[in-house]
Amino acid sequence: MSATAQLSRVRKSILPQGGDTWETIAARELPGMAAADAVAALQSWNLHVFMRAAGGVGRLRSDNPILPSDVIFVEAPQA
């Protein structure tokens, strides 16, 4: 079987709305989870965004916004 044939399921993702935060995405996309658990899950599924270097030396992580062009996964990766 080819590698392409194995890619039958696409992991659910979104493009954030302007001004989105982990909290707003969690509330909208994972409403059945406790807020803190939903934020933690999103961050663990999206290390490519969460761990991105901040804009400058000495800046706080809160200064590192989620960009509208970021792909945000809203479900866990498949095993």
N, CA, C and O atoms as a GROMACS GRO file, in nm:
protein
  316
    1MET      N    1   0.086  -0.118   0.000
    1MET     CA    2   0.000   0.000   0.000
    1MET      C    3   0.090   0.123   0.000
    1MET      O    4   0.190   0.128   0.072
    2SER      N    5   0.054   0.222  -0.080
    2SER     CA    6   0.135   0.344  -0.088
    2SER      C    7   0.114   0.431   0.035
    2SER      O    8   0.014   0.420   0.106
    3ALA      N    9   0.211   0.519   0.059
    3ALA     CA   10   0.201   0.611   0.174
    3ALA      C   11   0.078   0.700   0.162
    3ALA      O   12   0.014   0.730   0.263
    4THR      N   13   0.044   0.742   0.042
    4THR     CA   14  -0.073   0.828   0.021
    4THR      C   15  -0.202   0.755   0.056
    4THR      O   16  -0.294   0.815   0.112
    5ALA      N   17  -0.210   0.629   0.023
    5ALA     CA   18  -0.331   0.551   0.051
    5ALA      C   19  -0.355   0.537   0.201
    5ALA      O   20  -0.469   0.519   0.244
    6GLN      N   21  -0.250   0.546   0.281
    6GLN     CA   22  -0.264   0.534   0.425
    6GLN      C   23  -0.316   0.663   0.489
    6GLN      O   24  -0.355   0.661   0.606
    7LEU      N   25  -0.317   0.772   0.418
    7LEU     CA   26  -0.360   0.901   0.472
    7LEU      C   27  -0.508   0.925   0.445
    7LEU      O   28  -0.545   1.023   0.380
    8SER      N   29  -0.592   0.837   0.494
    8SER     CA   30  -0.734   0.846   0.465
    8SER      C   31  -0.809   0.941   0.560
    8SER      O   32  -0.914   0.993   0.523
    9ARG      N   33  -0.757   0.965   0.678
    9ARG     CA   34  -0.825   1.051   0.775
    9ARG      C   35  -0.741   1.175   0.800
    9ARG      O   36  -0.620   1.165   0.822
   10VAL      N   37  -0.805   1.290   0.795
   10VAL     CA   38  -0.736   1.417   0.818
   10VAL      C   39  -0.767   1.464   0.960
   10VAL      O   40  -0.883   1.466   1.001
   11ARG      N   41  -0.664   1.500   1.033
   11ARG     CA   42  -0.680   1.550   1.170
   11ARG      C   43  -0.753   1.684   1.168
   11ARG      O   44  -0.718   1.772   1.090
   12LYS      N   45  -0.852   1.700   1.254
   12LYS     CA   46  -0.933   1.822   1.256
   12LYS      C   47  -0.848   1.941   1.301
   12LYS      O   48  -0.778   1.935   1.402
   13SER      N   49  -0.857   2.049   1.224
   13SER     CA   50  -0.782   2.170   1.255
   13SER      C   51  -0.864   2.292   1.216
   13SER      O   52  -0.962   2.283   1.143
   14ILE      N   53  -0.820   2.407   1.266
   14ILE     CA   54  -0.886   2.534   1.234
   14ILE      C   55  -0.779   2.639   1.203
   14ILE      O   56  -0.661   2.620   1.233
   15LEU      N   57  -0.822   2.748   1.143
   15LEU     CA   58  -0.742   2.870   1.136
   15LEU      C   59  -0.803   2.965   1.238
   15LEU      O   60  -0.924   2.989   1.233
   16PRO      N   61  -0.723   3.020   1.328
   16PRO     CA   62  -0.778   3.107   1.433
   16PRO      C   63  -0.842   3.233   1.377
   16PRO      O   64  -0.808   3.279   1.268
   17GLN      N   65  -0.933   3.287   1.453
   17GLN     CA   66  -0.993   3.416   1.423
   17GLN      C   67  -0.901   3.524   1.480
   17GLN      O   68  -0.826   3.497   1.575
   18GLY      N   69  -0.905   3.643   1.426
   18GLY     CA   70  -0.822   3.751   1.477
   18GLY      C   71  -0.844   3.771   1.626
   18GLY      O   72  -0.958   3.777   1.672
   19GLY      N   73  -0.736   3.781   1.701
   19GLY     CA   74  -0.745   3.803   1.845
   19GLY      C   75  -0.768   3.678   1.928
   19GLY      O   76  -0.781   3.686   2.050
   20ASP      N   77  -0.773   3.561   1.863
   20ASP     CA   78  -0.793   3.437   1.938
   20ASP      C   79  -0.678   3.413   2.035
   20ASP      O   80  -0.564   3.449   2.009
   21THR      N   81  -0.712   3.350   2.147
   21THR     CA   82  -0.615   3.304   2.246
   21THR      C   83  -0.640   3.156   2.267
   21THR      O   84  -0.736   3.100   2.214
   22TRP      N   85  -0.553   3.092   2.344
   22TRP     CA   86  -0.577   2.952   2.376
   22TRP      C   87  -0.712   2.935   2.444
   22TRP      O   88  -0.784   2.838   2.418
   23GLU      N   89  -0.746   3.030   2.529
   23GLU     CA   90  -0.873   3.022   2.603
   23GLU      C   91  -0.994   3.035   2.512
   23GLU      O   92  -1.091   2.960   2.528
   24THR      N   93  -0.992   3.128   2.417
   24THR     CA   94  -1.109   3.146   2.329
   24THR      C   95  -1.125   3.028   2.234
   24THR      O   96  -1.237   2.986   2.205
   25ILE      N   97  -1.013   2.975   2.186
   25ILE     CA   98  -1.021   2.857   2.099
   25ILE      C   99  -1.073   2.737   2.178
   25ILE      O  100  -1.157   2.662   2.129
   26ALA      N  101  -1.023   2.719   2.300
   26ALA     CA  102  -1.068   2.608   2.384
   26ALA      C  103  -1.218   2.616   2.410
   26ALA      O  104  -1.289   2.516   2.401
   27ALA      N  105  -1.267   2.734   2.442
   27ALA     CA  106  -1.409   2.751   2.471
   27ALA      C  107  -1.496   2.720   2.349
   27ALA      O  108  -1.602   2.660   2.361
   28ARG      N  109  -1.450   2.761   2.232
   28ARG     CA  110  -1.526   2.743   2.109
   28ARG      C  111  -1.516   2.599   2.056
   28ARG      O  112  -1.616   2.542   2.013
   29GLU      N  113  -1.397   2.542   2.058
   29GLU     CA  114  -1.375   2.413   1.993
   29GLU      C  115  -1.385   2.291   2.085
   29GLU      O  116  -1.410   2.180   2.038
   30LEU      N  117  -1.366   2.311   2.216
   30LEU     CA  118  -1.371   2.200   2.312
   30LEU      C  119  -1.464   2.234   2.428
   30LEU      O  120  -1.422   2.232   2.543
   31PRO      N  121  -1.590   2.266   2.399
   31PRO     CA  122  -1.681   2.313   2.503
   31PRO      C  123  -1.713   2.211   2.611
   31PRO      O  124  -1.756   2.249   2.720
   32GLY      N  125  -1.694   2.084   2.585
   32GLY     CA  126  -1.725   1.980   2.684
   32GLY      C  127  -1.616   1.956   2.785
   32GLY      O  128  -1.633   1.875   2.877
   33MET      N  129  -1.503   2.024   2.770
   33MET     CA  130  -1.390   2.004   2.862
   33MET      C  131  -1.379   2.121   2.958
   33MET      O  132  -1.420   2.233   2.925
   34ALA      N  133  -1.323   2.096   3.076
   34ALA     CA  134  -1.293   2.205   3.168
   34ALA      C  135  -1.193   2.299   3.099
   34ALA      O  136  -1.107   2.253   3.024
   35ALA      N  137  -1.206   2.429   3.123
   35ALA     CA  138  -1.126   2.529   3.052
   35ALA      C  139  -0.976   2.502   3.062
   35ALA      O  140  -0.907   2.504   2.960
   36ALA      N  141  -0.925   2.478   3.181
   36ALA     CA  142  -0.781   2.456   3.198
   36ALA      C  143  -0.735   2.329   3.126
   36ALA      O  144  -0.627   2.327   3.067
   37ASP      N  145  -0.817   2.224   3.130
   37ASP     CA  146  -0.782   2.099   3.061
   37ASP      C  147  -0.784   2.118   2.909
   37ASP      O  148  -0.698   2.065   2.839
   38ALA      N  149  -0.881   2.194   2.859
   38ALA     CA  150  -0.892   2.219   2.716
   38ALA      C  151  -0.772   2.300   2.666
   38ALA      O  152  -0.718   2.270   2.560
   39VAL      N  153  -0.732   2.402   2.740
   39VAL     CA  154  -0.616   2.484   2.702
   39VAL      C  155  -0.490   2.397   2.702
   39VAL      O  156  -0.410   2.403   2.609
   40ALA      N  157  -0.472   2.316   2.805
   40ALA     CA  158  -0.355   2.229   2.813
   40ALA      C  159  -0.352   2.130   2.696
   40ALA      O  160  -0.246   2.104   2.639
   41ALA      N  161  -0.467   2.076   2.662
   41ALA     CA  162  -0.474   1.981   2.549
   41ALA      C  163  -0.437   2.052   2.419
   41ALA      O  164  -0.355   2.000   2.342
   42LEU      N  165  -0.496   2.168   2.394
   42LEU     CA  166  -0.464   2.242   2.272
   42LEU      C  167  -0.315   2.272   2.263
   42LEU      O  168  -0.254   2.255   2.157
   43GLN      N  169  -0.257   2.316   2.372
   43GLN     CA  170  -0.115   2.350   2.370
   43GLN      C  171  -0.029   2.227   2.343
   43GLN      O  172   0.071   2.236   2.272
   44SER      N  173  -0.066   2.113   2.399
   44SER     CA  174   0.013   1.992   2.376
   44SER      C  175  -0.003   1.940   2.234
   44SER      O  176   0.089   1.878   2.180
   45TRP      N  177  -0.117   1.965   2.171
   45TRP     CA  178  -0.140   1.922   2.033
   45TRP      C  179  -0.080   2.018   1.932
   45TRP      O  180  -0.070   1.986   1.813
   46ASN      N  181  -0.039   2.137   1.978
   46ASN     CA  182   0.007   2.244   1.888
   46ASN      C  183   0.140   2.304   1.934
   46ASN      O  184   0.154   2.425   1.945
   47LEU      N  185   0.236   2.217   1.961
   47LEU     CA  186   0.366   2.264   2.007
   47LEU      C  187   0.434   2.356   1.905
   47LEU      O  188   0.514   2.441   1.942
   48HIS      N  189   0.401   2.339   1.777
   48HIS     CA  190   0.458   2.424   1.672
   48HIS      C  191   0.417   2.571   1.691
   48HIS      O  192   0.487   2.660   1.643
   49VAL      N  193   0.308   2.597   1.761
   49VAL     CA  194   0.264   2.734   1.791
   49VAL      C  195   0.302   2.770   1.934
   49VAL      O  196   0.358   2.877   1.959
   50PHE      N  197   0.271   2.682   2.028
   50PHE     CA  198   0.292   2.711   2.170
   50PHE      C  199   0.439   2.735   2.203
   50PHE      O  200   0.469   2.821   2.286
   51MET      N  201   0.529   2.661   2.142
   51MET     CA  202   0.672   2.673   2.174
   51MET      C  203   0.747   2.766   2.078
   51MET      O  204   0.870   2.774   2.084
   52ARG      N  205   0.676   2.835   1.993
   52ARG     CA  206   0.742   2.928   1.899
   52ARG      C  207   0.816   3.034   1.979
   52ARG      O  208   0.767   3.081   2.082
   53ALA      N  209   0.933   3.072   1.932
   53ALA     CA  210   1.012   3.176   2.000
   53ALA      C  211   0.934   3.307   2.003
   53ALA      O  212   0.868   3.344   1.907
   54ALA      N  213   0.943   3.375   2.117
   54ALA     CA  214   0.878   3.506   2.131
   54ALA      C  215   0.945   3.607   2.038
   54ALA      O  216   1.054   3.582   1.987
   55GLY      N  217   0.878   3.720   2.017
   55GLY     CA  218   0.923   3.819   1.921
   55GLY      C  219   1.055   3.887   1.952
   55GLY      O  220   1.113   3.948   1.862
   56GLY      N  221   1.104   3.881   2.072
   56GLY     CA  222   1.230   3.947   2.103
   56GLY      C  223   1.286   3.897   2.234
   56GLY      O  224   1.216   3.831   2.312
   57VAL      N  225   1.410   3.927   2.259
   57VAL     CA  226   1.478   3.884   2.380
   57VAL      C  227   1.410   3.944   2.502
   57VAL      O  228   1.382   4.064   2.505
   58GLY      N  229   1.384   3.863   2.603
   58GLY     CA  230   1.326   3.912   2.727
   58GLY      C  231   1.176   3.930   2.725
   58GLY      O  232   1.118   3.974   2.824
   59ARG      N  233   1.110   3.898   2.614
   59ARG     CA  234   0.965   3.915   2.608
   59ARG      C  235   0.897   3.797   2.674
   59ARG      O  236   0.947   3.684   2.670
   60LEU      N  237   0.784   3.822   2.734
   60LEU     CA  238   0.708   3.717   2.802
   60LEU      C  239   0.634   3.633   2.700
   60LEU      O  240   0.601   3.679   2.591
   61ARG      N  241   0.608   3.508   2.736
   61ARG     CA  242   0.535   3.416   2.647
   61ARG      C  243   0.397   3.471   2.611
   61ARG      O  244   0.347   3.441   2.503
   62SER      N  245   0.335   3.549   2.698
   62SER     CA  246   0.203   3.606   2.669
   62SER      C  247   0.209   3.707   2.555
   62SER      O  248   0.106   3.742   2.498
   63ASP      N  249   0.330   3.755   2.521
   63ASP     CA  250   0.346   3.847   2.409
   63ASP      C  251   0.354   3.773   2.276
   63ASP      O  252   0.370   3.835   2.171
   64ASN      N  253   0.342   3.643   2.278
   64ASN     CA  254   0.354   3.561   2.159
   64ASN      C  255   0.214   3.519   2.115
   64ASN      O  256   0.165   3.414   2.157
   65PRO      N  257   0.149   3.599   2.032
   65PRO     CA  258   0.009   3.571   1.999
   65PRO      C  259  -0.007   3.454   1.902
   65PRO      O  260   0.087   3.415   1.832
   66ILE      N  261  -0.127   3.400   1.900
   66ILE     CA  262  -0.164   3.302   1.799
   66ILE      C  263  -0.201   3.384   1.676
   66ILE      O  264  -0.282   3.477   1.685
   67LEU      N  265  -0.142   3.351   1.564
   67LEU     CA  266  -0.165   3.427   1.441
   67LEU      C  267  -0.279   3.367   1.360
   67LEU      O  268  -0.301   3.246   1.366
   68PRO      N  269  -0.353   3.449   1.285
   68PRO     CA  270  -0.462   3.396   1.202
   68PRO      C  271  -0.414   3.295   1.098
   68PRO      O  272  -0.494   3.216   1.047
   69SER      N  273  -0.286   3.296   1.065
   69SER     CA  274  -0.231   3.201   0.967
   69SER      C  275  -0.184   3.069   1.030
   69SER      O  276  -0.147   2.977   0.959
   70ASP      N  277  -0.186   3.060   1.164
   70ASP     CA  278  -0.145   2.937   1.232
   70ASP      C  279  -0.250   2.828   1.212
   70ASP      O  280  -0.370   2.853   1.225
   71VAL      N  281  -0.204   2.708   1.183
   71VAL     CA  282  -0.294   2.592   1.179
   71VAL      C  283  -0.299   2.538   1.321
   71VAL      O  284  -0.196   2.501   1.378
   72ILE      N  285  -0.420   2.532   1.378
   72ILE     CA  286  -0.438   2.484   1.515
   72ILE      C  287  -0.516   2.353   1.512
   72ILE      O  288  -0.630   2.348   1.467
   73PHE      N  289  -0.451   2.247   1.561
   73PHE     CA  290  -0.518   2.118   1.569
   73PHE      C  291  -0.611   2.118   1.689
   73PHE      O  292  -0.573   2.160   1.798
   74VAL      N  293  -0.734   2.071   1.669
   74VAL     CA  294  -0.834   2.069   1.775
   74VAL      C  295  -0.874   1.927   1.815
   74VAL      O  296  -0.980   1.905   1.873
   75GLU      N  297  -0.788   1.834   1.782
   75GLU     CA  298  -0.803   1.696   1.829
   75GLU      C  299  -0.663   1.635   1.840
   75GLU      O  300  -0.568   1.679   1.775
   76ALA      N  301  -0.654   1.533   1.922
   76ALA     CA  302  -0.525   1.466   1.945
   76ALA      C  303  -0.479   1.394   1.818
   76ALA      O  304  -0.560   1.356   1.734
   77PRO      N  305  -0.348   1.375   1.806
   77PRO     CA  306  -0.299   1.297   1.692
   77PRO      C  307  -0.343   1.151   1.704
   77PRO      O  308  -0.367   1.102   1.815
   78GLN      N  309  -0.354   1.084   1.592
   78GLN     CA  310  -0.390   0.943   1.591
   78GLN      C  311  -0.273   0.860   1.639
   78GLN      O  312  -0.158   0.894   1.614
   79ALA      N  313  -0.303   0.751   1.706
   79ALA     CA  314  -0.198   0.662   1.756
   79ALA      C  315  -0.130   0.590   1.641
   79ALA      O  316  -0.039   0.511   1.663
   0.00000   0.00000   0.00000
